[in-house]
Amino acid sequence: MELTSKQRAQLRGLANSIDTILHIGKDGIGDNLVKQANDALEARELIKGKVLENCMLTSREAAEALAQVTRSEVVQVIGTKFVLYRPTHRKDKKDKIILVADKKKR
C-alpha cells in the first residue's frame, strides 16, 4: 500500500492532535517495541513515535525500520518525531480512518 500525497496530508493533519506513544531509546527496535507498535497500530491505525537522544538510529532510520517490521507506512518524520499508519484489520472498529480517494488525471 503506497500513500498518495493527499492521503499523506490528511494523515498528517490527523496526527497533529495525537500524543506520542512510542519511545525508541538506546536499545533500538527490539521485540517489545515491535509488539507495542503492532498493538497500537491495530487499535488506533495512526501512531506517533519519538527517537530519544541516546538512540543510535536517526528518526528517519527508526521510522523506516519500524514501518518495515510492522507492515505500516511512514507518514512523516519531523525532527525526532515520526508518524506511522496502518489500516486496521478489525471489521468491528467504529472509528476507522477513511482515506481520501485517489483521483488520477488521465
Contacts in CASP RR format, 6 or more apart in sequence:
PFRMAT RR
TARGET T0000
AUTHOR 0000-0000-0000
METHOD contacts of the structure
MODEL  1
MELTSKQRAQLRGLANSIDTILHIGKDGIGDNLVKQANDALEARELIKGK
VLENCMLTSREAAEALAQVTRSEVVQVIGTKFVLYRPTHRKDKKDKIILV
ADKKKR
1 73 0 8 1.000
1 87 0 8 1.000
2 73 0 8 1.000
3 11 0 8 1.000
3 73 0 8 1.000
3 75 0 8 1.000
3 85 0 8 1.000
3 99 0 8 1.000
4 102 0 8 1.000
6 100 0 8 1.000
6 102 0 8 1.000
7 99 0 8 1.000
7 100 0 8 1.000
7 102 0 8 1.000
8 75 0 8 1.000
8 76 0 8 1.000
10 99 0 8 1.000
10 100 0 8 1.000
11 46 0 8 1.000
11 75 0 8 1.000
11 83 0 8 1.000
11 85 0 8 1.000
11 97 0 8 1.000
11 99 0 8 1.000
12 75 0 8 1.000
12 76 0 8 1.000
12 83 0 8 1.000
14 46 0 8 1.000
14 97 0 8 1.000
15 46 0 8 1.000
15 48 0 8 1.000
15 75 0 8 1.000
15 76 0 8 1.000
15 83 0 8 1.000
18 44 0 8 1.000
18 46 0 8 1.000
18 47 0 8 1.000
18 48 0 8 1.000
19 48 0 8 1.000
20 48 0 8 1.000
20 49 0 8 1.000
20 50 0 8 1.000
20 81 0 8 1.000
21 40 0 8 1.000
21 47 0 8 1.000
21 48 0 8 1.000
21 49 0 8 1.000
22 33 0 8 1.000
22 36 0 8 1.000
22 37 0 8 1.000
22 40 0 8 1.000
22 47 0 8 1.000
22 48 0 8 1.000
22 49 0 8 1.000
22 50 0 8 1.000
22 66 0 8 1.000
23 49 0 8 1.000
23 50 0 8 1.000
23 52 0 8 1.000
24 33 0 8 1.000
24 49 0 8 1.000
24 50 0 8 1.000
24 51 0 8 1.000
24 52 0 8 1.000
24 55 0 8 1.000
24 57 0 8 1.000
24 62 0 8 1.000
24 66 0 8 1.000
25 51 0 8 1.000
25 52 0 8 1.000
25 54 0 8 1.000
25 55 0 8 1.000
26 52 0 8 1.000
26 54 0 8 1.000
26 55 0 8 1.000
26 56 0 8 1.000
27 33 0 8 1.000
28 55 0 8 1.000
28 56 0 8 1.000
28 57 0 8 1.000
28 62 0 8 1.000
29 57 0 8 1.000
29 62 0 8 1.000
29 65 0 8 1.000
29 66 0 8 1.000
29 69 0 8 1.000
33 66 0 8 1.000
34 66 0 8 1.000
34 69 0 8 1.000
34 70 0 8 1.000
37 47 0 8 1.000
37 66 0 8 1.000
37 70 0 8 1.000
37 72 0 8 1.000
37 84 0 8 1.000
38 70 0 8 1.000
40 47 0 8 1.000
41 47 0 8 1.000
41 70 0 8 1.000
41 72 0 8 1.000
41 84 0 8 1.000
41 85 0 8 1.000
41 86 0 8 1.000
41 88 0 8 1.000
42 86 0 8 1.000
42 88 0 8 1.000
42 89 0 8 1.000
42 90 0 8 1.000
43 88 0 8 1.000
45 85 0 8 1.000
45 86 0 8 1.000
45 87 0 8 1.000
45 88 0 8 1.000
45 96 0 8 1.000
45 97 0 8 1.000
46 75 0 8 1.000
46 83 0 8 1.000
46 84 0 8 1.000
46 85 0 8 1.000
46 97 0 8 1.000
47 83 0 8 1.000
47 84 0 8 1.000
48 81 0 8 1.000
48 82 0 8 1.000
48 83 0 8 1.000
49 81 0 8 1.000
49 82 0 8 1.000
49 83 0 8 1.000
49 84 0 8 1.000
50 59 0 8 1.000
50 80 0 8 1.000
50 81 0 8 1.000
50 82 0 8 1.000
51 57 0 8 1.000
51 58 0 8 1.000
51 59 0 8 1.000
51 62 0 8 1.000
51 80 0 8 1.000
51 81 0 8 1.000
51 82 0 8 1.000
52 80 0 8 1.000
53 80 0 8 1.000
55 62 0 8 1.000
57 65 0 8 1.000
59 77 0 8 1.000
59 79 0 8 1.000
59 80 0 8 1.000
59 81 0 8 1.000
59 82 0 8 1.000
60 77 0 8 1.000
60 82 0 8 1.000
62 82 0 8 1.000
63 74 0 8 1.000
63 77 0 8 1.000
63 82 0 8 1.000
63 84 0 8 1.000
64 74 0 8 1.000
66 72 0 8 1.000
66 84 0 8 1.000
67 73 0 8 1.000
67 74 0 8 1.000
67 84 0 8 1.000
70 84 0 8 1.000
70 86 0 8 1.000
71 86 0 8 1.000
72 84 0 8 1.000
72 85 0 8 1.000
72 86 0 8 1.000
73 84 0 8 1.000
73 85 0 8 1.000
73 86 0 8 1.000
74 82 0 8 1.000
74 83 0 8 1.000
74 84 0 8 1.000
75 82 0 8 1.000
75 83 0 8 1.000
75 84 0 8 1.000
75 85 0 8 1.000
76 82 0 8 1.000
76 83 0 8 1.000
77 83 0 8 1.000
85 97 0 8 1.000
87 96 0 8 1.000
87 97 0 8 1.000
88 96 0 8 1.000
END
